[in-house]
Amino acid sequence: MQTFKTSKARENILSKIRKGLGGEPLPMPFPEAEKETVAIYADSGVAAEEMFAEAFIKLGGKFIFCENEQELLDNINVLYENRGWKQLLCADERLLKKFQNRKIDIVTVADPKAEAADACITGCEALVARTGSILLSSRQNMGRVAPVYYPVHIVFAYANQVLPDIEDGLTALKKKYGNDLPSMINLTTGPSRTADIEKTLVVGVHGPGEVFCFLINAEG
């Protein structure tokens, strides 16, 4: 059997390691830290819907509260007429049918080929109250394209989709999809903006210049 020579210094180091491994394990410092769950962000006592609206508006988003789905359709219709849009896409099949059932013909089926569309409507996975963010995923129809490609992104959500923090949103996704999570999970926080151009803040360069959120006071 072939033997290999080791230097004296190397052998000294190895012997100290063996001695250390063979001894009693050191006690864990501050063991109580593993037992206590300390909230990083204090509870403000404000309702999640109100917290989201406040944070979302501060980011430059436009928030509209709707008592029911009919009010949602009416508000989108008013927005369409006031803006003078020519093409409004809808990527959510369920909402599209509601427009069609009420004979409101302002929306068309979302199509990646409709490059000149003025705006696009999508649903969302959740709304994050603390950060005013919208949680989206690739499981939604045109989930990779609709929220970033068109000049205006219109999101609708229901009251039970408003969650306190990002962790809660990710937990909801795991509960919904199990181990088969979407290949893309996107957290959108306000309109697209960048300061890469001469260190000046510019809105709408890498995505929509405007983001609307219609929150329906009902469970979806």
C-alpha positions, 0 to 999 in steps of 0.5 A, spaced: 500 500 500 502 506 498 503 511 503 504 519 502 508 523 506 505 530 509 509 536 512 509 537 520 505 543 519 499 540 515 499 534 520 499 539 526 493 542 523 489 536 522 490 533 529 487 539 531 481 539 527 480 531 529 481 533 536 476 539 535 471 534 532 472 529 537 470 534 543 464 536 546 460 541 541 459 548 543 453 551 546 449 555 541 449 562 542 442 566 544 438 559 543 432 563 545 433 567 538 430 560 535 424 560 539 422 567 538 418 570 532 419 577 532 416 581 527 420 586 523 415 591 521 410 593 526 403 592 525 400 599 524 393 597 525 391 599 518 386 595 514 390 591 509 386 594 503 387 601 505 395 600 507 396 597 499 392 603 496 396 608 500 403 605 498 401 604 491 399 611 490 405 613 493 409 609 488 405 613 482 400 608 481 392 610 480 388 606 485 380 605 484 375 602 489 369 598 486 363 596 490 362 590 485 364 587 479 359 592 475 362 598 478 369 595 475 366 594 468 363 601 468 369 605 471 373 601 466 368 604 460 369 611 463 377 610 463 376 608 456 372 613 453 376 619 457 382 617 454 380 616 447 383 609 447 382 605 440 384 598 443 384 596 450 386 588 450 383 584 456 388 578 458 383 575 463 378 570 460 373 571 466 373 578 465 372 578 458 366 574 458 363 579 463 364 585 458 361 581 453 355 578 457 353 586 458 354 587 451 360 592 452 364 592 446 370 596 448 375 590 450 378 585 445 382 579 446 389 580 448 394 578 443 401 578 442 400 581 435 396 587 437 403 591 438 399 598 438 394 597 443 393 602 448 392 598 454 391 591 457 387 588 463 390 583 467 388 579 473 393 578 479 396 573 484 395 577 490 396 585 492 402 586 497 399 591 502 406 593 505 410 595 499 404 597 494 406 591 490 402 587 485 404 579 485 404 576 478 406 570 475 407 566 468 400 562 469 396 568 468 394 569 460 400 573 457 403 573 464 410 575 461 407 580 456 401 583 458 404 587 464 410 590 461 409 591 454 403 596 453 403 603 455 398 602 460 397 596 465 390 595 468 390 590 474 383 588 477 383 584 484 378 582 489 379 584 497 381 577 499 387 577 494 390 583 499 395 580 503 400 583 508 407 582 506 411 579 500 412 572 505 404 572 505 404 572 497 409 567 496 405 562 501 399 563 497 402 561 491 405 555 494 398 553 497 395 555 490 400 551 485 403 546 490 410 544 488 408 546 481 410 553 482 410 558 476 416 558 472 416 566 473 413 570 479 414 577 478 413 583 483 411 589 480 411 595 484 409 601 481 410 604 474 416 602 470 422 607 472 429 608 471 435 613 472 440 610 467 439 616 462 443 622 465 441 620 472 434 623 471 428 619 473 424 617 467 417 613 467 415 608 462 422 606 459 422 599 460 415 597 461 408 601 462 408 608 464 401 608 468 399 602 472 391 602 474 389 598 480 381 596 481 380 593 487 373 590 488 370 589 495 368 582 494 371 575 494 374 573 487 
